Amino acid sequence: MKKYFILYKPFLLFLGKFLLTYLLLTFAYESYLSQYDVKKFEVDGFTESVAKQAKDALVFFKFDASIAPNPKEASVNFSYNSKIIARIIEGCNGLSVIILFVSFIIAFSGKIKPTILYLIGGSLLVHILNVFRISFLCLLMYYFPSQQHLLHGVIFPLFIYGVIFILWIIWVNTFSKYASKNI
C-alpha cells in the first residue's frame, strides 16, 4: 500500500488540494447564499450585480436593454426592446465556475505570487466574459428564440468551460510547479 501511495503521491496531493479547496469555497458560497430567502424571491447581490453589468454592457453599445426583479421567483428579468428575454438566476452569475477554476489552480499551485495573480486575473477574466456571455446570449435569444436550447444549453456553456480549460492548460504548462522549465 505504501508503494502505491508513493507512486501516486502527486495525483493524490492534487486530488486532495482540489477537493479541499472546492469544498471550502462551495461551503463559503452556500453560506453567502443562505442569507437570501428564495421563498421571498430574494436574489443575491452578486447575481443582481452580474445582471446589471450585462444590461450596462448592452446599453453601452446603444442597445435597449433593461432589468427588473422577477415578481414570481428569485431571479432578475432581462429585457431587450421592452420584451423579457431571459431571467438571470443564481446559476448565471459565474461564481460556481470561478470556484472550479480557483480549485484547479490551487491544486496545481506554483509559487505564491504568480498563483495569486493568476487566480485574480483568471477570475476577473471569467467574470467579464460571463457578463458579455449573458449580454450576447440575450441578444441572440431575442433574434433567434427557436435556438434557445442550442444557445443557452450548448454553445455558451461550451464557450465558458472552454475558456476555463484553456486557462488551466496555460497555468499548468507555464506557471505551475509542474511546468517544463526547458522553454
PyMOL commands that set and color helices and strands:
alter all, ss='L'
color gray80, all
select helices_A, chain A and resi 2-7+9-33+38-40+45-60+90-92+95-107+112-143+145-175
alter helices_A, ss='H'
color red, helices_A
select strands_A, chain A and resi 65-69+76-80+83-88
alter strands_A, ss='S'
color yellow, strands_A
deselect
rebuild
show_as cartoon
